[in-house]
Amino acid sequence: MTKHLRGAFAALLFLSLPAFAQKIPDSTAVLRVPRLAVQPHLQDIIPAGAAGMERVTDMRQNTPKDGEPATLNTAVYLGYDDVNLYVAFICQDEPDKVRARVTRREDIFGDEGVQIFLDTFHDKQRAYVFAANPFGVQLDGITTEGQGYDFNFDTLWYSEGRITKDGFAVLMTIPFKSIRFAPGPTQRWGVSLSRIIPRKNEFVYWPWITDRVAGFVPQFATLEIDDTISPGRNYQFIPYSVLTHSRLLEPGGPGTVRPAGYTNTTPGRVGLDGKFVLRESLAADVTVNPDFSEVESDEPQVIVNQRFEVLFPEKRPFFLENAGFFQTPMSLFFSRRIADPRIGARMTGRVGRWALGGLAIDDREGGLGLPVEHPEFGQRANIGVARLQRDFGQQSNAGFLLTSKDIGGVSNRTAAVDSRIRIGENWTATGQIGKSWNRGGLFGDVDGSMGYLDVGRAGKVFNYEGQYRDISRNFISELGFIPRTDIRQTEHTASLKRWSEGTKLFSWGPSVTGLATWDHGGELQDWLGSASMNWNWVGGTSLTLTTEQSYELFAGLDFRKHLETVAARTEWWKWLTASLSYSQGSAVNYFPGAGLDPFLGDRKLIQVGFTLSPFSRLRIDETLIYDDLYTRGSVGSVGDGSLVFRNPISRTKINMQFSRYLALRLIVDTHAITPDESLVALPRTKHVTGDVLFSYVLNPGTVLYLGYSDNYDNVALLSGPPSQVVATQSALNPTARQYFMKVSYLLRF
């Protein structure tokens, strides 16, 4: 395998050498935006363009044919007045081939789309992105060098779109008060304009942006507004109210307040979120009884028989906005560690080349993670996070992070410094060192340290990333996501990609990964080596083959494992997106049954997903996962090939969008574990959840939700005495039923 991969790497490198000599784009273009006397309207722009607006037409491909002209013409018109920036896209296409749906805000991935990127501080580090599909459905976010996209950013702006006889047209109206920039007699921002054509896998930009060099924002052109403009005063208040009625099955048992049985509750909650923009570039957010209700549930993933904690991303609105200000190379602040805040405050923004963020939270349930017998159990936690970062050069920065959590006499602190440095056109280096101090609680009085180093090369043909992590046994970050300590780990990944001309197969190439982990005593804990081959065709179609060999030391036992995977995906048809992944190999049973040691079994993992869009307002998403483990040889009294456990997971999601703002959604989730309890210490479970949501979302702050959810589990309530909840083999009974209404309204001054 190694010999063949070395040959493939050499061959692809030789074939790709001409690409390195091609011209790199020039980012010195200047776009001067004129002042408009009259506000533009889409119906006036469609027939003959926009008089008095600056026109841009020369878009070039980033993918698949880097630097070549776009295959479909696009004209972009820009102008401004006292309060708004206007951007109109006129896109050529065959109307029946345009991929677009009337869908909820920010759910436009896979659709045709147009985008404008604005680096309003012209620091070549980060930029706003405003995107819309042909029906005008919006997506906004922030892209940051070294971090990627953060689509959790939401702001108020306006868009309209229409499919025409020659393609489609979109008009964006972006209020200056919805973005931040430094005041002055003139404005010089970084700017890029983009169009996405999914069926061709075509991403086109003005100015030309290439992957041959590291960095996206530094390649922007310059947008000039030769006038004094200001975001002005921007004060926002979002009062909200949530009313629920719930019927819950209480398990009862020793030490509980209520006996087993059903209880009915009708809790209500009201609160207020406020935002104040200071000095045009700093924003202070305050919240009283904050809105942490979630209407988006976690996507299904395998969590059974996992040795380390599985990451579920944050979905609560307050923590999502400007989350990038608190992001560092190692995740030392993971907001999902905060359970139920009572009040909170946050400040984020930029002053010159400094970026700063501060967060303070009073968490009602911060003490629930302590042992029940601990005197601070159930007490409130005071939480603070501070972040400071200084940009220098292009794509380089240095920063500092401090986190703190206090529950009475129990405390946890972490402090870390980090830096990201660009080295030449293609290489970057990122590093971080940190220390933790823990007093009391589960871990006692211990101090720990961590270190991280990442060196990477980004290019069109050859990519490489090497990482090193050093985390001491006593490094405790209660507000972070550090699932594994006492490690010294190195990981390296390299890939080559060949770009084809004039064929539907536009790229292909191999990649290899190697990883090894030792503890601080020098004992090898695990290693992994994998090789894969990837092919990409137009129409969003891809195929990846992967083989993996690995070793793991667990519970004092040595395990040698392997895994082979084939994964395919396609968006070839306008109405269908489909994906399939099949893995077969070996895996460790980390939770063996009574009297057994952990053992190696045969694993089969199947993941299937598809999205149907029979017409523009209906979307059906289906996810199916089957994770099976079988014995390899005899284990205890069980023979070879016997089922250890089966973990089927499914999600059906149906969304009917009546308009851009009004929708009805249905989700049905199922999760089951069928174990042989003599082989694995897992209970037999079956869980079904139904969720219906009616939503009206006028903008990110003005919403109305009406919802109903119902949970069923394989349990039964025995009347007793005493009453008790017991597990059943398969029969399902209701365990939680809830009706809820949430309403909020954006007040902006």
Secondary structure, 3 states (H helix, E strand, C coil): CHHHHHHHHHHHHHHHHHHHCCCCCCCCCEEECCECCCCCCHHHHHHHCCCCCEEECCCEEEECCCCCECCCCEEEEEEECCCEEEEEEEEECCHHHCCCCCCCCCCCCCCCEEEEEEECCCCCCEEEEEEECCCCCEEEEEEECCCEEECCCCCCCEEEEEEECCEEEEEEEEEHHHCCCCCCCCEEEEEEEEEEEHHHCEEEEECCCCCCCCCCHHHCEEEEECCCCCCCCCEEEEEEEEEEEEEEEECCCCCCCCCCEEEEECCEEEEEEEEEEECCCEEEEEEECCCCCCCCCCCCCCCCCCCCCCCCCCCCHHHHCCHHHHCCCCCCCCHHHCCCEEEEEEEEEEECCEEEEEEEEEECCHHHHCCCCCCCCCCCEEEEEEEEEEEECCCEEEEEEEEEEEECCEEEEEEEEEEEEEECCCEEEEEEEEEEEEECCCCCCEEEEEEEEEEEECCCCEEEEEEEEEECCCCCCCCCCCCCCCEEEEEEEEEECEECCCCCEEEEEEEEEEEEEECCCCCEEEEEEEEEEEEEECCCEEEEEEEEEEEEEECCEEEEEEEEEEEEEEEEECCEEEEEEEEEEEEEECCECCCCCCEEEEEEEEEEEEEEEEECCEEEEEEEEEEEEEECCCECCECCCCEEEEEEEEEEEEEEECCCCEEEEEEEEEEEEEECCCCECCCCEEEEEEEEEEEEECCCCCEEEEEEEEEEECEEEECCCCCEEEECCCCCEEEEEEEEEEEECCEEC
